[in-house]
């Protein structure tokens, strides 16, 4: 699933529509099949964790979520499509530019009612509402939950995905299975995660180790070999609520069980 930095970059690309009037809109999902946004001026696009909000001057907002495989492309009108036609869920077209949403979830809501689709989210790690103390407070509400699971719960803090969950836990030195109550420096872990997303929000590749060589860009995420720091074999497992488990990586030496 795209993480907060990817969604942030998508919002910046969609800003190419800002200030322009839509000449056409095409929604290819049943719930919006009869909706027509043509004639409306796009005000702005903002990211909220893993969600996107495209706001229009008439007080409406198009909300989208990228799910696991979704993406928005922004290109000149008539440009070559980068993905198959059957994956298109929306096309927003202006005189010169069009935005194409592939495999995205979509809702059309009144702008004052955006909380109906994003109000459940915790502080956004890349947003103006970022509040580290509030994020820590929310994480501590369920002290028995593994910290690696709590970090992925967007109700606690919005924007962390599987990559930054794994990398932040490694840098902070915590086994992701550690209960939140046993993480003795939770503010530091949260600060590391926020810093990682902040660093990468304007980059097209992720490098958490400082080493850009292939196979050495991530400390533990996706690794099958030895730990880059200590040489201990990286472990993998499944972590998360039943039915929502995600693969997790950690070094048992650098991230000892507590």
WODAZI-V865324 format. One record per residue. RES is the residue in three letters. D_FIRST is the distance of its C-alpha to the first C-alpha in Angstrom with 2 decimals. Layout:
# WODAZI-V865324
{{RES/D_FIRST} {RES/D_FIRST}}
This chain:
# WODAZI-V865324
{{UNK/0.00} {UNK/3.83} {UNK/6.28} {UNK/9.71} {UNK/11.51} {UNK/9.66} {UNK/10.15} {UNK/13.61} {UNK/14.45} {UNK/13.62} {UNK/16.00} {UNK/18.56} {UNK/18.55} {UNK/19.06} {UNK/21.93} {UNK/23.89} {UNK/24.66} {UNK/26.10} {UNK/29.81} {UNK/29.87} {UNK/30.97} {UNK/29.03} {UNK/31.31} {UNK/29.18} {UNK/26.08} {UNK/24.83} {UNK/22.54} {UNK/21.78} {UNK/20.81} {UNK/23.70} {UNK/23.37} {UNK/23.75} {UNK/25.81} {UNK/28.93} {UNK/27.53} {UNK/28.92} {UNK/28.02} {UNK/30.47} {UNK/32.93} {UNK/30.63} {UNK/30.05} {UNK/26.60} {UNK/26.94} {UNK/23.68} {UNK/19.91} {UNK/18.33} {UNK/14.94} {UNK/14.73} {UNK/11.96} {UNK/8.83} {UNK/11.53} {UNK/13.98} {UNK/17.68} {UNK/20.09} {UNK/23.55} {UNK/26.78} {UNK/30.34} {UNK/31.46} {UNK/29.44} {UNK/26.49} {UNK/22.77} {UNK/20.12} {UNK/16.97} {UNK/13.64} {UNK/10.06} {UNK/7.48} {UNK/5.92} {UNK/4.02} {UNK/6.72} {UNK/8.37} {UNK/10.47} {UNK/13.87} {UNK/16.68} {UNK/19.89} {UNK/23.03} {UNK/26.74} {UNK/27.97} {UNK/28.63} {UNK/26.42} {UNK/24.97} {UNK/21.79} {UNK/19.06} {UNK/17.52} {UNK/19.45} {UNK/21.21} {UNK/20.07} {UNK/16.43} {UNK/17.84} {UNK/17.58} {UNK/19.38} {UNK/21.70} {UNK/23.23} {UNK/26.27} {UNK/28.81} {UNK/31.93} {UNK/30.34} {UNK/26.56} {UNK/23.94} {UNK/20.28} {UNK/18.48} {UNK/15.41} {UNK/13.75} {UNK/12.06} {UNK/11.57} {UNK/12.90} {UNK/16.13} {UNK/18.93} {UNK/22.13} {UNK/23.62} {UNK/26.55} {UNK/25.65} {UNK/27.65} {UNK/25.59} {UNK/22.10} {UNK/22.13} {UNK/21.82} {UNK/18.12} {UNK/17.23} {UNK/20.26} {UNK/18.74} {UNK/16.55} {UNK/17.97} {UNK/18.97} {UNK/16.58} {UNK/16.48} {UNK/16.93} {UNK/19.04} {UNK/22.81} {UNK/22.65} {UNK/21.40} {UNK/23.67} {UNK/23.36} {UNK/26.09} {UNK/24.51} {UNK/21.20} {UNK/23.38} {UNK/25.39} {UNK/22.51} {UNK/21.26} {UNK/24.86} {UNK/25.27} {UNK/24.33} {UNK/25.88} {UNK/25.61} {UNK/21.79} {UNK/20.37} {UNK/19.17} {UNK/15.96} {UNK/15.22} {UNK/16.58} {UNK/14.45} {UNK/11.23} {UNK/13.35} {UNK/12.81} {UNK/16.47} {UNK/17.56} {UNK/15.89} {UNK/13.18} {UNK/10.61} {UNK/10.11} {UNK/7.07} {UNK/7.99} {UNK/9.56} {UNK/11.71} {UNK/12.51} {UNK/14.04} {UNK/15.71} {UNK/17.13} {UNK/18.58} {UNK/20.17} {UNK/21.74} {UNK/22.99} {UNK/24.37} {UNK/23.03} {UNK/22.07} {UNK/18.84} {UNK/20.94} {UNK/23.44} {UNK/24.21} {UNK/23.66} {UNK/27.45} {UNK/28.02} {UNK/25.97} {UNK/29.06} {UNK/27.52} {UNK/24.52} {UNK/25.09} {UNK/24.84} {UNK/21.48} {UNK/20.13} {UNK/21.88} {UNK/20.38} {UNK/16.77} {UNK/17.82} {UNK/19.70} {UNK/16.93} {UNK/14.78} {UNK/18.10} {UNK/19.11} {UNK/16.09} {UNK/15.75} {UNK/18.31} {UNK/17.52} {UNK/15.90} {UNK/15.54} {UNK/14.79} {UNK/17.90} {UNK/18.36} {UNK/21.56} {UNK/23.49} {UNK/24.06} {UNK/22.68} {UNK/24.04} {UNK/21.85} {UNK/20.90} {UNK/21.76} {UNK/19.11} {UNK/17.27} {UNK/19.34} {UNK/17.66} {UNK/13.98} {UNK/14.20} {UNK/17.98} {UNK/20.43} {UNK/23.60} {UNK/25.56} {UNK/24.55} {UNK/25.20} {UNK/27.22} {UNK/29.35} {UNK/29.00} {UNK/28.12} {UNK/25.85} {UNK/22.23} {UNK/21.36} {UNK/18.30} {UNK/17.87} {UNK/15.92} {UNK/15.58} {UNK/14.87} {UNK/16.70} {UNK/18.11} {UNK/15.94} {UNK/12.69} {UNK/13.16} {UNK/10.72} {UNK/12.34} {UNK/13.97} {UNK/16.29} {UNK/19.47} {UNK/22.99} {UNK/25.64} {UNK/28.18} {UNK/26.47} {UNK/24.69} {UNK/27.53} {UNK/27.25} {UNK/28.91}}
